[in-house]
Amino acid sequence: MTEDTKTKRPRRSFTDEFKAEAVKLVLDGDKAVAQVAKDLDLTVSALAKWGERARADQGKGRPGFLTSAEKAELSELRKEVRNLRMEREIL
């Protein structure tokens, strides 16, 4: 494919409410992830990832898949380690 036939779509951001409603359509409805993604003009991978995150947050996720709270905590801990390493190097 050439660049003219396949243009890259600009990165979009979605609210947590939108993501929750999209996941709810998949989990509560009788439509497949691919159909809901098409209806909402989303990529299948994005909708699937949101679904995995929602299941993890409900305690029904795959082993090893972090919940939103765990992911936020990990991010904070990494930031703290980075700061502590900088402080140690300064000393």
TORRO-71516 format. One record per residue: residue in three letters; x, y, z of N, C-alpha, C, O in turn. Coordinates in pm, 1 decimal. Layout:
N
{nudren 'ALA' {X Y Z} {X Y Z} {X Y Z} {X Y Z}}
...
//
This chain:
91
{nudren 'MET' {82.4 -117.9 0.0} {0.0 0.0 0.0} {86.8 124.2 0.0} {192.6 128.7 62.8}}
{nudren 'THR' {41.0 221.5 -69.6} {113.5 347.5 -69.9} {55.9 438.8 36.8} {-49.8 412.3 94.1}}
{nudren 'GLU' {126.9 545.0 61.5} {84.4 638.6 164.6} {-47.9 705.0 127.1} {-124.8 743.2 215.2}}
{nudren 'ASP' {-75.2 719.0 -3.4} {-197.6 783.6 -48.0} {-320.6 697.9 -21.9} {-427.6 751.6 6.6}}
{nudren 'THR' {-307.8 565.9 -31.0} {-423.7 478.1 -14.5} {-454.4 448.5 131.1} {-568.5 416.0 163.9}}
{nudren 'LYS' {-357.2 458.7 218.1} {-377.2 427.1 359.7} {-324.9 544.0 441.9} {-205.6 551.1 471.5}}
{nudren 'THR' {-413.4 635.1 478.6} {-371.0 747.9 560.6} {-393.0 714.5 706.7} {-489.5 647.6 743.6}}
{nudren 'LYS' {-302.2 762.0 788.1} {-308.6 734.2 930.7} {-405.5 832.3 995.8} {-398.5 953.2 973.7}}
{nudren 'ARG' {-494.7 778.1 1075.5} {-593.1 859.4 1144.4} {-527.6 924.9 1266.3} {-447.7 860.5 1334.3}}
{nudren 'PRO' {-559.5 1050.9 1295.3} {-500.8 1115.4 1413.0} {-544.1 1042.8 1541.4} {-654.1 988.0 1549.2}}
{nudren 'ARG' {-456.5 1043.8 1640.2} {-484.4 977.4 1767.0} {-598.9 1048.5 1837.4} {-599.1 1170.8 1850.9}}
{nudren 'ARG' {-695.3 970.4 1881.7} {-810.4 1026.6 1951.1} {-806.5 986.5 2097.4} {-743.8 886.9 2133.7}}
{nudren 'SER' {-873.0 1063.5 2180.6} {-884.0 1026.3 2320.8} {-1032.6 1017.9 2355.8} {-1115.9 1088.2 2298.6}}
{nudren 'PHE' {-1062.8 931.0 2450.1} {-1201.6 906.3 2486.9} {-1216.6 918.5 2637.8} {-1123.9 888.6 2713.1}}
{nudren 'THR' {-1333.3 962.3 2680.7} {-1359.1 975.5 2823.8} {-1376.6 837.0 2885.0} {-1405.4 739.7 2815.3}}
{nudren 'ASP' {-1358.7 830.4 3015.2} {-1379.8 704.0 3085.4} {-1525.0 657.9 3071.4} {-1552.1 538.1 3063.4}}
{nudren 'GLU' {-1617.8 753.3 3068.6} {-1760.0 719.6 3054.6} {-1786.7 654.6 2918.8} {-1860.4 556.4 2909.9}}
{nudren 'PHE' {-1726.1 710.3 2812.5} {-1743.7 653.5 2679.5} {-1689.5 511.0 2674.5} {-1753.3 420.6 2620.4}}
{nudren 'LYS' {-1570.0 492.4 2732.3} {-1509.0 359.3 2733.6} {-1596.6 260.4 2808.8} {-1616.4 147.5 2764.0}}
{nudren 'ALA' {-1648.9 303.0 2923.3} {-1733.8 214.8 3003.9} {-1859.9 175.4 2927.3} {-1901.1 59.5 2931.1}}
{nudren 'GLU' {-1920.7 270.3 2858.7} {-2041.7 240.3 2781.5} {-2010.9 147.2 2663.9} {-2089.4 57.4 2633.2}}
{nudren 'ALA' {-1897.6 168.7 2598.8} {-1859.0 81.9 2486.9} {-1836.7 -60.8 2535.7} {-1880.8 -156.3 2471.7}}
{nudren 'VAL' {-1768.5 -75.3 2648.8} {-1744.5 -208.6 2705.3} {-1875.8 -272.1 2747.5} {-1895.9 -392.2 2729.6}}
{nudren 'LYS' {-1965.1 -191.8 2803.5} {-2095.8 -243.3 2846.8} {-2173.7 -299.3 2727.7} {-2241.6 -401.2 2740.1}}
{nudren 'LEU' {-2163.9 -232.8 2612.5} {-2231.2 -282.6 2492.2} {-2181.7 -422.2 2454.5} {-2259.2 -506.6 2409.4}}
{nudren 'VAL' {-2053.2 -445.0 2473.3} {-1995.1 -575.5 2439.0} {-2034.7 -680.2 2543.2} {-2077.9 -790.0 2508.1}}
{nudren 'LEU' {-2019.8 -645.7 2671.3} {-2043.6 -743.9 2776.9} {-2191.3 -776.4 2795.5} {-2226.5 -891.5 2821.2}}
{nudren 'ASP' {-2278.1 -676.2 2782.7} {-2420.6 -697.9 2807.3} {-2499.4 -731.6 2681.7} {-2608.6 -787.8 2689.7}}
{nudren 'GLY' {-2445.1 -698.0 2567.3} {-2519.0 -717.7 2442.9} {-2488.6 -849.9 2377.5} {-2411.9 -931.5 2428.5}}
{nudren 'ASP' {-2551.2 -868.9 2262.6} {-2529.4 -991.7 2187.4} {-2442.1 -967.5 2064.3} {-2432.3 -1053.4 1976.6}}
{nudren 'LYS' {-2378.8 -850.1 2058.3} {-2290.9 -818.1 1946.6} {-2147.3 -853.4 1980.1} {-2106.7 -848.7 2096.3}}
{nudren 'ALA' {-2071.6 -888.1 1879.5} {-1929.6 -919.1 1895.6} {-1850.1 -789.7 1909.8} {-1896.7 -681.7 1873.2}}
{nudren 'VAL' {-1730.6 -803.1 1963.1} {-1641.9 -688.5 1981.4} {-1621.4 -617.2 1847.5} {-1625.9 -494.4 1841.5}}
{nudren 'ALA' {-1599.1 -692.4 1742.0} {-1573.0 -632.9 1610.7} {-1691.8 -549.1 1562.5} {-1672.3 -442.5 1504.0}}
{nudren 'GLN' {-1812.8 -595.5 1586.0} {-1931.5 -522.0 1541.3} {-1950.8 -394.3 1621.6} {-1981.8 -289.7 1564.6}}
{nudren 'VAL' {-1933.0 -401.3 1752.6} {-1945.5 -281.7 1836.8} {-1837.1 -180.9 1799.2} {-1863.9 -61.1 1790.8}}
{nudren 'ALA' {-1715.5 -229.1 1776.8} {-1606.5 -140.0 1737.0} {-1640.1 -69.5 1605.6} {-1616.5 50.5 1591.4}}
{nudren 'LYS' {-1694.3 -142.6 1511.5} {-1731.2 -84.2 1382.3} {-1842.1 18.6 1400.5} {-1837.1 127.0 1342.3}}
{nudren 'ASP' {-1942.3 -15.2 1481.5} {-2054.3 76.4 1505.2} {-2009.0 207.2 1569.4} {-2063.7 313.5 1540.1}}
{nudren 'LEU' {-1909.0 199.3 1656.7} {-1861.8 317.6 1728.9} {-1739.0 381.8 1664.1} {-1682.7 476.7 1718.7}}
{nudren 'ASP' {-1697.5 330.6 1548.4} {-1580.4 380.1 1476.4} {-1454.6 372.0 1562.8} {-1378.5 468.1 1574.3}}
{nudren 'LEU' {-1434.9 254.3 1623.3} {-1317.5 226.9 1706.4} {-1238.2 113.5 1643.3} {-1287.7 43.0 1555.4}}
{nudren 'THR' {-1115.1 96.8 1689.0} {-1039.6 -21.0 1647.3} {-1077.2 -136.2 1739.8} {-1108.8 -115.4 1857.0}}
{nudren 'VAL' {-1073.5 -255.4 1686.9} {-1106.9 -374.1 1765.3} {-1008.9 -388.9 1881.1} {-1048.0 -425.0 1992.1}}
{nudren 'SER' {-881.5 -361.1 1854.7} {-780.7 -377.6 1959.5} {-804.5 -282.2 2075.9} {-786.7 -320.9 2191.3}}
{nudren 'ALA' {-844.1 -159.0 2048.0} {-870.0 -62.7 2155.6} {-988.2 -108.6 2240.6} {-980.9 -106.9 2363.5}}
{nudren 'LEU' {-1095.7 -149.0 2176.2} {-1214.2 -194.0 2249.3} {-1185.3 -320.8 2328.8} {-1233.8 -336.6 2440.8}}
{nudren 'ALA' {-1107.5 -409.8 2271.8} {-1071.3 -532.7 2343.2} {-986.8 -500.6 2466.0} {-1004.7 -561.3 2571.6}}
{nudren 'LYS' {-894.9 -405.3 2452.3} {-810.2 -366.0 2565.6} {-895.5 -303.7 2676.7} {-875.0 -331.9 2794.8}}
{nudren 'TRP' {-990.8 -219.3 2637.9} {-1079.6 -159.5 2737.3} {-1159.4 -268.4 2809.8} {-1181.8 -259.8 2930.6}}
{nudren 'GLY' {-1201.3 -369.6 2736.0} {-1276.0 -480.1 2796.8} {-1190.7 -558.8 2894.2} {-1237.2 -595.4 3002.1}}
{nudren 'GLU' {-1066.1 -585.3 2857.2} {-973.6 -656.0 2947.0} {-951.8 -577.0 3074.7} {-950.3 -633.4 3184.1}}
{nudren 'ARG' {-934.9 -445.7 3060.4} {-913.7 -360.0 3177.5} {-1037.5 -361.6 3267.1} {-1025.5 -368.5 3389.4}}
{nudren 'ALA' {-1155.8 -355.4 3207.0} {-1280.4 -357.1 3285.4} {-1295.6 -489.0 3360.1} {-1334.2 -490.2 3477.0}}
{nudren 'ARG' {-1265.5 -600.1 3293.2} {-1274.6 -730.7 3360.2} {-1173.4 -740.0 3473.9} {-1204.5 -795.3 3579.4}}
{nudren 'ALA' {-1053.7 -687.2 3454.4} {-952.2 -689.1 3559.8} {-997.5 -605.1 3679.0} {-979.2 -644.7 3794.1}}
{nudren 'ASP' {-1056.4 -489.2 3651.0} {-1104.0 -402.5 3758.8} {-1217.0 -468.4 3838.0} {-1236.3 -438.5 3955.9}}
{nudren 'GLN' {-1291.0 -557.6 3773.3} {-1399.7 -629.7 3840.4} {-1350.4 -757.7 3907.3} {-1428.6 -830.6 3968.3}}
{nudren 'GLY' {-1221.1 -784.6 3895.8} {-1165.6 -905.5 3955.7} {-1186.0 -1029.0 3870.6} {-1169.4 -1141.0 3919.1}}
{nudren 'LYS' {-1221.7 -1010.5 3744.4} {-1248.1 -1123.9 3655.0} {-1147.8 -1131.9 3540.2} {-1170.3 -1202.4 3441.8}}
{nudren 'GLY' {-1038.1 -1059.6 3553.4} {-941.7 -1053.0 3444.6} {-846.8 -1171.3 3441.2} {-846.3 -1256.7 3529.9}}
{nudren 'ARG' {-766.7 -1173.3 3336.0} {-664.4 -1276.4 3320.8} {-558.0 -1258.3 3427.6} {-533.2 -1146.0 3471.6}}
{nudren 'PRO' {-495.0 -1366.4 3469.7} {-383.4 -1353.0 3564.0} {-271.5 -1269.6 3501.0} {-237.7 -1287.1 3383.9}}
{nudren 'GLY' {-215.6 -1180.1 3579.6} {-107.0 -1097.2 3530.7} {-152.0 -967.2 3467.1} {-68.6 -881.8 3436.9}}
{nudren 'PHE' {-281.7 -949.7 3445.9} {-332.6 -825.9 3386.8} {-362.9 -729.5 3499.9} {-445.3 -759.3 3586.3}}
{nudren 'LEU' {-297.2 -614.0 3500.4} {-309.9 -519.0 3609.9} {-443.0 -445.1 3607.7} {-494.3 -409.6 3501.6}}
{nudren 'THR' {-497.9 -422.5 3726.7} {-616.5 -339.1 3736.4} {-574.7 -193.6 3718.3} {-455.6 -162.5 3718.5}}
{nudren 'SER' {-671.1 -105.6 3702.7} {-640.1 37.0 3686.9} {-567.7 90.6 3809.6} {-474.2 169.6 3797.4}}
{nudren 'ALA' {-611.0 47.5 3928.2} {-547.2 93.4 4051.8} {-403.0 43.8 4059.8} {-313.3 118.7 4098.5}}
{nudren 'GLU' {-381.0 -81.7 4023.5} {-245.3 -137.8 4025.6} {-155.5 -67.8 3924.0} {-37.9 -42.9 3950.5}}
{nudren 'LYS' {-211.7 -36.5 3808.6} {-135.0 32.0 3705.4} {-95.2 172.1 3751.8} {17.6 215.7 3728.3}}
{nudren 'ALA' {-187.6 242.8 3817.7} {-157.3 376.5 3869.6} {-51.8 368.8 3979.0} {38.9 451.9 3984.4}}
{nudren 'GLU' {-63.5 269.2 4066.2} {35.2 252.2 4173.1} {173.0 221.6 4115.8} {273.3 276.3 4161.7}}
{nudren 'LEU' {177.9 135.3 4017.0} {305.1 101.2 3953.3} {369.5 224.7 3891.7} {490.5 244.1 3902.6}}
{nudren 'SER' {289.8 306.8 3828.1} {341.3 429.7 3767.9} {399.7 522.2 3874.4} {507.6 578.4 3855.9}}
{nudren 'GLU' {328.5 537.6 3985.2} {378.1 622.0 4094.7} {507.3 565.9 4154.0} {600.3 641.4 4182.2}}
{nudren 'LEU' {513.6 435.3 4173.0} {633.5 373.2 4228.6} {753.5 388.9 4135.9} {865.3 412.6 4181.8}}
{nudren 'ARG' {730.7 375.7 4007.2} {839.5 395.1 3911.0} {890.8 538.4 3915.5} {1011.2 562.8 3907.9}}
{nudren 'LYS' {797.7 633.3 3927.9} {836.2 773.6 3938.7} {919.8 796.7 4064.7} {1020.8 866.9 4061.5}}
{nudren 'GLU' {876.4 736.7 4175.1} {948.7 750.7 4301.4} {1088.5 690.1 4292.6} {1184.5 749.5 4341.6}}
{nudren 'VAL' {1101.1 573.8 4231.3} {1232.1 509.4 4215.1} {1322.9 597.3 4130.3} {1441.1 612.8 4161.1}}
{nudren 'ARG' {1268.4 654.7 4024.2} {1347.1 742.1 3936.9} {1399.1 862.7 4016.2} {1515.7 899.9 4003.3}}
{nudren 'ASN' {1313.0 923.2 4097.7} {1353.8 1038.1 4179.2} {1458.5 998.3 4282.5} {1556.1 1070.7 4302.4}}
{nudren 'LEU' {1439.8 885.1 4348.0} {1536.4 839.5 4448.2} {1672.1 810.9 4385.8} {1775.2 840.7 4446.2}}
{nudren 'ARG' {1673.7 754.4 4267.3} {1800.3 728.3 4198.8} {1871.3 859.0 4164.0} {1993.4 869.4 4176.1}}
{nudren 'MET' {1793.1 959.2 4120.3} {1853.1 1089.3 4089.8} {1911.5 1151.4 4216.1} {2022.5 1204.5 4213.7}}
{nudren 'GLU' {1837.7 1145.0 4325.5} {1885.8 1200.6 4452.1} {2012.8 1128.3 4499.0} {2106.2 1191.5 4548.4}}
{nudren 'ARG' {2015.4 997.7 4483.5} {2133.8 920.6 4522.2} {2255.1 959.5 4439.8} {2365.2 970.9 4493.6}}
{nudren 'GLU' {2236.9 980.0 4310.7} {2347.8 1020.0 4225.4} {2399.7 1157.1 4260.8} {2519.3 1183.5 4248.1}}
{nudren 'ILE' {2312.2 1244.3 4304.8} {2353.2 1379.0 4342.6} {2439.9 1373.9 4467.3} {2537.9 1447.5 4479.0}}
{nudren 'LEU' {2403.1 1286.5 4560.2} {2479.7 1274.2 4683.5} {2610.4 1204.4 4654.9} {2690.6 1183.7 4746.0}}
//
